[in-house]
Amino acid sequence: MRPFVAFMRSRISLIGALITTVSAVLFLTLFAVELVGFHTAPYLGILAYLIIPALFVLGLVLIPIGIWRERRRAAAGEAAAAAPVIDFNRPRTRQIAFLVLALTVINVVILGAATYKGVEVMDSTEFCGGACHAVMSPEFTTYQRSPHARVRCTECHIGPGANWFVKSKLSGSWQLVSVLFNLYPRPIPTPVHSLRPAHETCEQCHWPTKFVGERLRVHSQFATDEKQTEKKTVVLLNIGGIAPGKPPGIHWHVDPRNRIRYRSDSARQHIYEVELTGADGKVKVFKGSATPKPEQVEPGWRTMDCVDCHNRPTHIYRQPGDEVDAALESKQIDPSLPFIKREGMRAIEAKFASQSDAQVGIQKAVFEFYQKDYPDLLKSDSKRIEGAAKALFDIYSQNVFPQMNITWGTYPVFLQHDGCFRCHDKEHQTEGGEKISKSCDLCHQVLATEEKDPEILQLLHP
């Protein structure tokens, strides 16, 4: 009975028992609430499956510490106590052993469930995007309107397997410290150099033999004149891929028979050297005309993969002209409003200290223009103008985040000419004078360029 007596006399043990009991009750309550279908918010999930289990373990640790201190205090000045004798022939000993065993099983079950749910919470999209509002707000906003909006963050940033799971948690520990002590940079630098190779993540859903052939793309562009004159550009993309009888096309770059490595700056915006190992095993090195300083070059060679072109597959920050064109095409902004593209572009490209200031400033700029130049229209149809101002602010709030120093063009997209021309610039060449081609037909065929009614579309939609 001595351990029980020491437990009852120890304040530390009693406090530990209280913490453990309360934590267990809270955990089981929140767990039951979720089981019946109530979905918890990110912060409640952190409380239920990370903080409360930590308190539960803390209480368990305090109980034996308190018992040990109390017994040591009781034995002070006495001879060293003999080793305890556990006699299972005594009914009282069996009762205590059964109680300890039962409590241990319960504790293991609670900790097992807490560990599982804790990992589940930390791997959830809501935890990644909602728990760190100031830092992840831009990434979470762009994620929600991206092609991967139904793909969990961890499927791209971690992928399958325990090895990368452990690496991500170790990396996340420093990220947590950075958030707590406001040590993170603004904006967050890209690319993520510790990102897992694309063939282990992206190719869980996409692979070179899946995307082959050609794809037709139609781009609508609106002029900045009074009527927002619409013109269309039609392009046939040579996707290529790995398929017998298909031209190489864009996905020639990821054909395993061709190995491409390069050296660049840390942002991968400037490619200084390109090494190509062809299917025949021959190696060619193409050097650019620029002579960078050693500190400008990222150490080592990088093997090219999907994200070297698809560098913003999810967190996509678009340009103001593209965004306004898309809103006009979908009628989120009424294209019949005179000069709405010109004035809308002017409004969203202005600098604001915060998004709340932008909301007021964009609406004010739009209304002031129509008050000055089209007062009758403003008086008779203010709802359309108000709707256009709201759509313009939505465009701004999805791409510009002053609190993180993110503005138009902060994060370039390489899946366009600026990305291609990093290598295909007619400046990268071998010692023998062979250059990387800049032929546009390798990647696409332009079927119409800024035409009101392209003939190709008349053939497709007679």
Buried (B, 14 or more C-beta within 10 A) or exposed (E): EEBEEBBEBBEBBBBBBEBBEBBBEBBEEBBEBBEEEEEBEBEBBBBBBBBBBEBBBBBBEBBBEBBBBBBEEBEEEEEEEEEEEEEEEEEEBEEBEEEEEEEEEEBEEBBEBBEEBBBEBBBBBBBBBBBBEEBBBBBBBBBEEBEBEEBEBBBBBBBEEEEBBEBBEEBEEEBEEBBEEEEBEBBBEBBEEEBBEBBEBBBBEBBBEEBBEBEEEBBEBBEBEEBBEBBBBBBBBBBBBBBEEBBBBBBBBBBEEBBBBBBBBBEBBBBBBBBBBEEEEEEBEBBBEEEBEEEEBBEEEBEBBBBBBBBBBBBBBBBBBBBBBBBBBEEBBBBEBBBBBBBBBBBBEEEBEEBEEBBEBBBEBBBEBBEEEBEEBBEEBEEBBBBBBBBBBBBBBBBBBBBBEBBBEBBBBBBEEEBBBBBBBEBBBBEEEEEBEBEEEBBBEEBBEEBEEBEBBEEEEE
